[in-house]
Amino acid sequence: MKIKVSNKEKLSSVIEQVEARARVRCISVEDIESAVKHIEKRLSAVLFKKDWVGLTFSVSPHCGQVPNSYKGTPEATKFKLERSASGWFLVDVSRGYMGNIYIRISGMKTKADALVDYVCSNKYWN
C-alpha cells in the first residue's frame, strides 16, 4: 500500500478498514497530517529537503506508559510514513501493541553511510 498523504478519502477508508472493531486509541487523517507537519519541522532544522527522500517514519500517536493495574497489553493504531521525491506517502497502517516512542525514524544510517562513502571516494578529493 502506498497512498499519498494529500488523498484524504483513501486515507480515511484505509483507517476505517484497519480499525473496523477498534473503539479506543484510534487515529484519524488529522493525526497523520499532524505527524507530517511535526516531522517536517524537525527535519528542516537539520537536513536539506532533497535529503529527506527515502526516509521512513513509524508513528504511534498513542504512545506512553500504561499502569500495571491495566492487566493487559493495550493495542493502538500505528502508521508508517515514507518521504519520496513527490511527497509524503502512507505505506502502512496497523493495530498492534502500544509503543513508548511517538516517532521512530529509519533510513538515516544509510544516508549517513552514503555521505561517508562519497567523502571518502577519490571524486571528492580530486
Buried (B, 14 or more C-beta within 10 A) or exposed (E): EEBBBEBBEBBEEBBEEBBEEBEEBBBBBEBBBBBBEBBBEEBEEEEEEEBBEBBBBBBBBBBEEEEEEEEEEEBBBBBBBBBBEEEBBBBBBEBEEBBEEBBBBEBBEEBEEEEEEEEEEEEEEE
